[in-house]
Amino acid sequence: MKIKEEHDIIIEHHPHHESLNKKLMKDMEKVRDPKWGIPDGVRARVTDWHADSPNIDLVVSWITNILYERYPWILERGYRLFFSNRWFASYPRGECALTHVHLPFSWSWVYFVNTPKGSSPFIFTTSGKRVEAEAGKVVIFPGNVYHHVPKTRCDNRVVLAGNINWGA
């Protein structure tokens, strides 16, 4: 018997994603460094885990506002959000991300930067919920939720992703 889990998944669209995503694509080229490589389970090219730019900061601020609005108890109890890391992942044709989680983080997120025709969806493995790749869309989910990306049928599917914790 397969049990399908229910999780609080947030999906939003950035109101100015067209101009923002052009800038993020340029930023990805700047943050590439000798560490540009393939981490365990992700069959994509991944930048340094601490990618940073003013445009990335805009995405982080937007996600912060989404979470504070969704979970007002964070601020009400005097907590704040900590974005532990963020990185770009570029998927060449035929590459994927194997099933994995982002423990010990409270939340993880994926922001779609470049989604050519043939871009693979983001899939929550246990529930089977598919989130179609669409430029400007962010998916925020609990860090303990298994997810994967099937083999992509295009070149240069690009996401900006990261992990979040909360605390005092």
C-alpha positions as CSV (number, residue, x, y, z in Angstrom):
1,M,0.0,0.0,0.0
2,K,1.4,3.4,-1.0
3,I,0.6,6.2,1.4
4,K,0.3,9.7,-0.2
5,E,1.3,12.4,2.2
6,E,-0.2,15.9,2.4
7,H,2.2,18.8,2.9
8,D,1.9,22.5,3.0
9,I,3.3,23.4,-0.4
10,I,3.4,27.1,-1.4
11,I,3.4,28.0,-5.1
12,E,3.6,31.7,-6.2
13,H,4.5,33.6,-9.3
14,H,6.9,36.6,-9.2
15,P,5.1,39.7,-10.6
16,H,8.3,40.9,-12.5
17,H,9.9,37.6,-13.4
18,E,10.7,38.5,-17.0
19,S,13.2,41.2,-16.2
20,L,14.3,39.5,-13.0
21,N,15.1,36.2,-14.7
22,K,17.2,37.9,-17.4
23,K,19.3,39.4,-14.7
24,L,19.5,36.1,-12.8
25,M,20.8,34.3,-15.9
26,K,23.6,36.8,-16.1
27,D,24.2,36.4,-12.3
28,M,24.5,32.6,-12.7
29,E,27.4,33.2,-15.1
30,K,29.2,35.4,-12.6
31,V,28.9,33.0,-9.6
32,R,30.3,30.0,-11.5
33,D,33.6,29.1,-10.0
34,P,35.9,26.1,-9.9
35,K,33.3,24.3,-7.6
36,W,30.8,24.3,-10.5
37,G,30.1,20.6,-10.4
38,I,27.6,17.8,-9.8
39,P,26.5,17.2,-6.2
40,D,25.3,13.7,-5.0
41,G,21.9,12.9,-6.5
42,V,21.6,16.0,-8.7
43,R,22.6,15.3,-12.3
44,A,22.9,19.0,-13.1
45,R,25.6,21.7,-13.1
46,V,25.4,23.4,-9.7
47,T,27.1,26.7,-8.7
48,D,28.7,27.5,-5.4
49,W,26.2,26.8,-2.5
50,H,26.4,30.5,-1.4
51,A,25.5,32.2,-4.7
52,D,24.8,35.9,-4.0
53,S,23.8,39.0,-5.9
54,P,21.3,41.9,-5.5
55,N,18.9,40.0,-7.8
56,I,19.2,36.8,-5.7
57,D,18.5,39.0,-2.7
58,L,15.3,40.2,-4.4
59,V,14.1,36.6,-4.7
60,V,15.1,35.9,-1.1
61,S,13.2,39.0,0.1
62,W,10.1,38.0,-1.9
63,I,10.2,34.4,-0.4
64,T,10.7,35.9,3.1
65,N,7.6,38.0,2.7
66,I,5.6,35.0,1.4
67,L,6.5,32.9,4.4
68,Y,5.9,35.7,7.0
69,E,2.5,36.3,5.4
70,R,1.7,32.5,5.4
71,Y,3.1,31.9,8.9
72,P,2.6,35.1,10.9
73,W,3.6,33.2,14.1
74,I,7.2,33.4,13.0
75,L,7.3,37.1,13.6
76,E,4.7,37.1,16.4
77,R,6.9,34.9,18.5
78,G,10.1,36.9,17.8
79,Y,11.7,34.5,15.3
80,R,13.2,35.2,12.0
81,L,14.1,33.3,8.9
82,F,17.7,32.2,8.0
83,F,18.5,31.5,4.4
84,S,21.3,28.9,4.9
85,N,22.4,28.7,1.3
86,R,21.2,29.2,-2.3
87,W,22.5,28.0,-5.6
88,F,21.8,27.8,-9.3
89,A,21.3,24.4,-11.0
90,S,21.4,24.2,-14.8
91,Y,20.1,21.0,-16.3
92,P,21.4,19.9,-19.7
93,R,19.3,17.6,-21.9
94,G,18.8,14.1,-20.3
95,E,19.9,15.1,-16.8
96,C,17.8,14.9,-13.6
97,A,17.7,15.1,-9.8
98,L,17.3,11.8,-8.0
99,T,14.9,11.5,-5.1
100,H,16.2,13.4,-2.1
101,V,15.3,15.6,0.9
102,H,16.8,18.8,2.4
103,L,17.1,17.8,6.0
104,P,17.7,19.4,8.5
105,F,16.2,22.5,7.0
106,S,12.7,23.7,7.8
107,W,11.9,24.7,4.3
108,S,13.4,24.4,0.9
109,W,12.6,26.3,-2.3
110,V,13.0,26.2,-6.0
111,Y,12.5,29.3,-8.3
112,F,12.3,28.6,-12.0
113,V,14.6,31.0,-13.9
114,N,14.8,29.5,-17.4
115,T,12.2,26.9,-18.6
116,P,12.6,26.1,-22.3
117,K,10.1,23.8,-24.0
118,G,10.8,20.3,-22.7
119,S,11.7,21.4,-19.1
120,S,10.9,18.7,-16.6
121,P,8.5,19.3,-13.8
122,F,9.4,19.3,-10.1
123,I,7.8,16.2,-8.5
124,F,7.0,15.4,-4.9
125,T,8.0,11.8,-4.9
126,T,5.7,10.4,-2.2
127,S,2.5,12.2,-3.2
128,G,3.2,12.2,-6.9
129,K,2.3,15.9,-7.0
130,R,3.8,17.5,-10.2
131,V,4.7,21.2,-10.4
132,E,5.2,22.2,-14.0
133,A,8.3,24.2,-14.7
134,E,7.3,27.8,-15.4
135,A,9.6,30.8,-15.4
136,G,8.9,33.0,-12.4
137,K,7.2,30.3,-10.3
138,V,8.5,29.5,-6.8
139,V,7.8,26.3,-4.9
140,I,8.4,26.4,-1.2
141,F,8.1,23.2,0.7
142,P,9.1,21.5,4.0
143,G,12.7,20.3,4.0
144,N,11.7,16.8,4.9
145,V,9.6,16.2,1.8
146,Y,11.1,13.8,-0.8
147,H,11.3,15.3,-4.3
148,H,12.9,14.7,-7.7
149,V,13.2,16.0,-11.2
150,P,12.8,13.6,-14.2
151,K,15.2,13.7,-17.1
152,T,14.8,16.9,-18.9
153,R,14.1,17.0,-22.7
154,C,15.8,20.4,-23.3
155,D,19.0,22.2,-22.6
156,N,19.5,24.9,-20.0
157,R,16.5,24.3,-17.6
158,V,17.7,26.7,-14.8
159,V,16.5,27.0,-11.3
160,L,17.6,29.0,-8.3
161,A,17.2,27.0,-5.1
162,G,17.9,27.2,-1.4
163,N,17.2,26.2,2.2
164,I,15.6,28.0,5.1
165,N,15.5,27.6,8.9
166,W,13.8,29.7,11.5
167,G,14.9,30.7,15.0
168,A,15.6,33.5,17.4
